[in-house]
């Protein structure tokens, strides 16, 4: 999805840079539009570097030293039709008045009139300007037109006064944008049980068998699900990243501990995503003291660990969606397809961990989504958070389709109407 981020002239303009990054983290493409006054506070280069796009600053082409980072509206005549939302942060009292009055004297105000996408407005100004009847009337006018107003916070202002007028928090504004797009609340009412990280199987008090998983994919799934309104239970083995705030966290170390934690929560989960890299084998015996070089046996006997995903699949409750992950090094799709069928999963996420930019210990991933009906959707290299959103998109679509009324049911038999006199 694409959004236009309008930046008006005010000291809070610097916070728009953080907002641009936050919207991108949420999977949105951001086109920045700056007023002339905004350029007095933050340079277009800042937003061009963050968004990877030229910044629209004027209605018509201009010449200047920063031309490489600037763009005119004439180059973007389709912006009004292409965006899914217009968010303006900060919105000054002057800009609010222009929007309420229908004045279109630059690209940002023209874009507001031209687009039919939802508009989110985050005002920021002096407390007296905020409380002035003219400003409040203008905001009421905009709200009546359907503009979403993210009211400013109270606190110390740049002018030295204290009161309402400080730009709302970046997260608050971002959530308003996500909600306007329907991307933040589409998992409301769902409880997602997600596993992440790696398990470790002890050889002795000092050593263990494990793998290279960083936990980044599972943690990204938890973060994305939380942002979209889901209740998240994260069962995490060892990981190199911190779990997101706002989730129920269960820390585990071994496969057995993970299995017990999953058993504890699986019945309350409506969606289960098993992204953890679980050890397939463990030592048959764990030494109680450190093994010495001279006393190590010539062979290490291993036994299988519990098949957590298989156990869940066998006891899957009606309506529960179950997602598996297959990290492979060869015959990737064939092996993933086999697991999908054998366990009766609703979705399998497969990736080739030998590919650069995919798999363990990196911030990006390259995966293929496999569905029970035989469909395969390849997802190109992108951040693990973006991949997480794609996976969740697939689950949301499954929910939507399952809620649709069945259309293949036979039509009820037609009853022949009998004529009753001459009544009409």
C-alpha positions in Angstrom: 0.0 0.0 0.0 1.1 3.6 -0.7 0.6 6.7 1.4 1.5 10.3 0.9 3.1 11.9 3.9 2.4 15.7 3.9 4.8 17.8 6.0 3.9 21.3 6.9 6.1 24.0 8.3 6.6 23.7 12.1 9.3 22.7 14.6 7.6 19.3 14.8 8.5 18.6 11.1 11.6 16.7 12.3 9.3 14.1 13.8 7.8 13.4 10.4 11.1 11.7 9.5 10.6 9.2 12.2 7.0 8.7 11.2 8.1 8.0 7.6 10.4 5.2 8.9 7.6 3.8 11.1 5.1 3.7 8.2 7.7 1.9 6.1 8.3 -0.6 8.9 4.6 -1.3 8.7 4.9 -2.3 5.1 3.8 0.9 3.5 5.4 2.8 0.6 5.8 6.5 1.5 5.7 9.5 -0.9 6.7 12.6 1.0 5.1 16.0 0.1 6.6 19.1 1.7 5.3 22.6 1.9 7.7 25.5 1.3 7.7 26.3 5.0 8.5 22.7 5.9 11.7 23.0 4.0 12.9 25.7 6.4 12.9 23.1 9.2 13.9 19.8 7.5 15.7 19.3 4.2 14.1 17.2 1.4 17.3 15.2 1.4 16.4 13.7 4.8 13.1 12.4 3.5 14.5 11.3 0.1 17.1 9.2 1.9 14.5 7.6 4.2 11.8 7.0 1.6 14.1 6.2 -1.4 11.9 8.6 -3.5 12.2 12.1 -4.7 10.3 14.5 -2.4 7.4 16.5 -4.0 7.9 20.2 -3.1 6.3 22.3 -5.8 3.6 22.3 -8.3 6.0 22.9 -11.2 9.6 22.1 -11.8 12.2 24.3 -10.2 15.9 24.6 -10.3 18.1 24.4 -7.3 21.1 22.8 -5.7 19.0 20.0 -4.2 17.3 19.2 -7.5 18.4 15.5 -7.3 16.1 15.0 -4.3 13.2 17.2 -5.4 10.3 16.5 -7.7 7.5 18.6 -9.0 3.8 17.7 -9.1 3.9 17.6 -12.8 6.0 14.5 -12.5 3.4 12.9 -10.2 0.0 13.7 -11.7 -1.3 10.3 -10.6 -0.4 10.6 -6.9 -4.0 11.5 -6.0 -5.2 8.3 -7.5 -2.3 6.0 -6.5 -2.3 6.6 -2.8 -4.3 4.6 -0.3 -4.1 7.3 2.4 -3.0 10.9 2.9 -1.4 11.6 6.3 -0.3 15.2 7.2 2.0 15.5 10.2 2.6 18.1 11.4 -0.4 20.1 10.3 -0.1 23.8 11.2 -3.0 26.1 12.0 -2.4 27.8 8.6 -2.7 24.5 6.7 -5.7 23.4 8.7 -7.4 26.6 7.7 -6.5 26.1 4.0 -7.9 22.6 4.0 -11.1 23.6 5.7 -11.6 26.5 3.3 -10.7 24.4 0.2 -7.8 26.6 -0.7 -5.3 24.8 -3.1 -2.3 27.0 -3.5 0.4 24.3 -3.4 0.7 20.6 -4.1 -0.2 19.4 -0.7 -3.4 21.3 -0.5 -4.2 20.4 -4.1 -3.6 16.8 -3.3 -6.1 16.9 -0.4 -8.8 18.1 -2.7 -7.9 15.7 -5.5 -7.6 12.5 -3.6 -10.5 10.2 -2.5 -8.2 8.3 -0.1 -8.8 8.7 3.6 -7.0 11.6 5.2 -5.3 11.6 8.6 -4.4 14.9 10.1 -2.0 15.4 13.1 -2.0 19.0 14.1 0.8 20.7 16.0 0.9 24.4 17.1 1.0 26.8 19.9 -1.6 26.1 22.6 -3.4 29.4 22.1 -3.6 28.7 18.3 -4.9 25.2 19.1 -7.6 26.5 21.4 -8.7 29.4 19.2 -12.3 29.1 18.0 -11.3 29.5 14.4 -8.9 26.6 14.6 -11.5 24.4 16.4 -14.2 25.3 13.9 -11.9 24.4 11.0 -11.0 21.1 12.6 -14.7 20.4 13.2 -15.4 21.1 9.5 -12.7 18.7 8.5 -13.9 16.0 10.9 -17.4 16.3 9.5 -16.0 15.7 6.0 -14.5 12.4 7.3 -10.9 13.6 8.0 -9.4 11.6 11.0 -7.9 14.0 13.5 -5.1 12.8 15.7 -5.3 15.3 18.5 -2.0 16.8 19.8 -0.7 16.0 23.2 -0.2 18.3 26.2 3.2 19.2 27.4 6.0 21.7 27.0 5.9 23.4 23.6 8.7 24.9 21.5 7.4 28.4 22.1 8.0 28.0 25.9 4.4 27.5 26.8 2.8 24.4 28.3 -0.5 22.9 27.2 -2.1 21.1 24.3 -0.5 21.5 20.9 2.5 19.2 20.8 2.4 16.7 17.9 1.0 13.3 18.9 3.4 10.4 19.3 4.7 8.8 16.2 3.3 5.4 17.2 -0.1 7.0 17.8 -0.2 8.6 14.4 1.1 5.5 12.7 -1.6 3.4 14.3 -4.3 5.9 13.1 -2.9 5.4 9.5 -2.9 1.6 9.8 -6.4 1.6 11.1 -7.6 3.9 8.3 -6.1 1.4 5.9 -7.6 -1.6 7.7 -4.2 -3.0 8.2 -4.0 -2.6 11.9 -7.3 -4.2 13.0 -7.6 -7.1 10.6 -6.4 -9.5 13.3 -8.6 -8.1 16.0 -10.3 -11.0 17.8 -7.6 -13.5 16.8 -5.2 -15.1 19.3 -1.9 -16.0 17.6 0.5 -18.5 19.1 3.9 -17.9 17.5 7.1 -19.8 18.2 10.5 -18.2 17.5 14.2 -18.7 18.0 16.2 -22.0 18.4 16.0 -24.8 20.9 19.1 -26.1 22.6 19.7 -29.8 23.7 22.2 -30.2 26.4 25.2 -32.6 26.1 26.5 -31.7 29.5 26.3 -28.6 31.8 28.6 -26.7 29.4 27.7 -27.8 25.9 24.6 -28.2 23.8 23.4 -29.1 20.3 21.6 -26.3 18.5 21.3 -24.4 15.2 21.9 -20.9 13.7 18.4 -19.5 14.1 18.4 -15.9 15.3 14.7 -15.7 16.1 14.2 -12.7 13.8 11.5 -14.3 11.6 9.3 -15.4 14.5 9.8 -12.2 16.4 8.9 -10.2 13.2 5.7 -12.3 13.0 4.8 -11.4 16.6 5.5 -7.7 16.0 3.4 -7.6 12.8 0.5 -9.5 14.4 0.5 -7.2 17.4 0.4 -4.1 15.1 -2.6 -5.6 13.3 -4.6 -6.0 16.5 -4.0 -9.6 17.3 -3.5 -11.0 20.8 0.0 -12.6 20.6 1.5 -15.4 22.6 5.2 -15.7 21.8 7.0 -18.9 22.8 10.7 -18.0 22.2 13.7 -20.2 22.4 17.2 -18.6 22.3 17.2 -15.5 20.1 19.4 -12.6 19.2 16.6 -10.1 19.1 14.4 -8.7 21.9 10.7 -9.7 21.8 8.2 -6.9 20.9 6.3 -5.1 23.6 2.7 -6.0 24.2 2.9 -9.8 23.8 2.6 -12.6 26.2 6.1 -14.1 26.4 7.1 -17.6 27.3 10.9 -18.2 27.4 12.1 -21.8 26.8 15.4 -23.5 26.1 14.9 -27.1 25.0 12.5 -28.7 22.5 10.6 -30.4 25.4 10.2 -27.0 27.2 8.9 -25.5 24.0 6.5 -28.4 23.5 5.1 -27.9 27.0 4.7 -24.2 26.5 2.9 -24.7 23.2 0.6 -27.3 24.9 -0.2 -24.7 27.6 -1.5 -22.2 25.1 -2.6 -24.0 21.9 -6.2 -24.5 22.8 -6.8 -20.7 23.2 -5.0 -19.9 19.9 -7.0 -19.3 16.7 -3.8 -19.2 14.6 -0.6 -21.1 15.3 2.6 -20.1 13.5 5.5 -22.5 14.2 8.5 -20.3 13.1 11.0 -21.6 15.6 14.0 -23.7 14.5 13.3 -26.8 16.7 16.1 -29.4 17.1 15.1 -32.7 15.5 17.4 -34.7 17.7 18.8 -34.6 21.2 21.5 -36.6 23.0 20.2 -39.9 24.3 21.9 -39.1 27.6 23.0 -35.8 29.2 26.1 -35.9 31.3 25.8 -34.4 34.8 29.4 -33.2 34.7 31.5 -31.6 31.9 32.7 -34.2 29.4 36.5 -34.4 29.2 38.3 -34.8 26.0 39.8 -38.2 27.0 36.5 -39.6 28.2 34.3 -38.6 25.2 32.9 -41.8 23.6 33.7 -42.4 19.9 30.1 -41.8 18.8 27.3 -39.7 20.1 23.9 -41.4 20.3 21.0 -39.2 19.3 17.3 -39.8 19.7 14.4 -37.8 18.0 12.8 -34.9 19.8 9.0 -34.4 20.0 7.4 -33.4 16.7 5.6 -30.3 18.1 4.0 -29.3 14.8 2.8 -32.9 14.2 1.2 -33.1 17.6 -0.6 -29.8 17.1 -1.9 -30.9 13.7 -3.3 -34.2 15.1 -5.2 -32.3 17.8 -6.1 -29.3 15.7 -9.4 -27.7 16.8 -12.0 -26.6 14.3 -11.4 -23.2 12.7 -7.8 -23.1 13.9 -5.2 -22.1 11.2 -1.9 -23.9 11.4 1.3 -22.6 9.7 4.5 -24.5 9.3 8.0 -23.3 8.3 10.5 -25.3 6.3 14.1 -24.2 6.2 15.7 -26.4 3.5 19.0 -26.6 1.6 17.8 -28.8 -1.3 14.6 -29.9 -3.0 13.1 -27.0 -1.1 9.6 -26.9 -2.6 9.2 -30.7 -2.8 10.2 -31.2 0.8 8.0 -28.3 1.9 5.1 -29.8 -0.1 5.6 -33.1 1.5 5.4 -31.6 5.1 2.4 -29.6 4.2 0.5 -32.7 3.1 1.8 -35.0 5.8 0.8 -32.7 8.6 -2.4 -31.3 7.1 -1.3 -27.7 7.4 -3.2 -24.6 6.2 0.0 -22.9 5.0 3.7 -23.8 4.6 6.4 -21.2 4.4 9.5 -22.5 2.7 12.9 -21.0 2.2 16.2 -22.0 0.9 18.7 -21.1 3.7 21.6 -21.3 1.2 20.4 -18.2 -0.7 22.1 -14.9 0.1 19.7 -12.7 2.1 17.5 -15.6 3.2 17.4 -17.9 6.2 19.4 -17.6 9.4 21.1 -14.6 11.0 20.0 -12.0 8.4 17.3 -9.3 8.5 15.8 -10.3 5.1 14.2 -13.4 3.8 13.1 -15.0 0.5 10.2 -17.4 0.9 7.5 -19.3 -1.0 4.0 -19.8 0.4 2.5 -23.2 -0.3 -1.2 -23.8 0.1 -3.2 -27.0 0.3 -4.9 -26.3 -3.0 -1.5 -26.5 -4.8 -0.9 -22.8 -5.1 2.6 -21.5 -4.6 3.3 -17.8 -4.1 6.9 -16.7 -4.3 7.9 -13.7 -2.2 11.1 -11.9 -3.3 13.8 -10.7 -0.9 12.4 -8.2 1.6 12.7 -7.5 5.3 11.5 -10.2 7.6 8.9 -7.8 9.0 7.5 -7.3 5.4 7.6 -11.1 4.9 5.7 -11.5 8.2 2.9 -9.1 6.9 2.7 -11.2 3.7 2.2 -14.3 5.7 -0.5 -12.7 7.9 -2.1 -11.3 4.7 -2.6 -14.9 3.6 -4.2 -15.9 6.9 -6.5 -12.9 6.9 -7.6 -13.9 3.3 -8.3 -17.4 4.5 -10.5 -16.1 7.3 -12.3 -13.8 4.8 -13.0 -16.7 2.4 -14.2 -19.0 5.2 -16.7 -16.4 6.3 -18.2 -16.0 2.9 -21.5 -17.7 2.3 -21.3 -20.9 0.4 -22.5 -20.5 -3.2 -22.3 -24.0 -4.4 -25.3 -25.3 -2.4 -28.2 -26.6 -4.5 -31.0 -24.1 -5.0 -34.2 -24.9 -3.0 -36.9 -26.4 -5.2 -39.3 -24.0 -6.7 -42.8 -24.0 -5.5 -45.6 -23.5 -8.1 -47.7 -20.5 -7.1 -51.5 -21.1 -7.2 -53.7 -18.4 -8.6 -56.2 -17.3 -5.9 -59.2 -15.6 -7.5 -58.6 -12.2 -9.0 -56.8 -10.6 -6.1 -53.8 -8.5 -7.0 
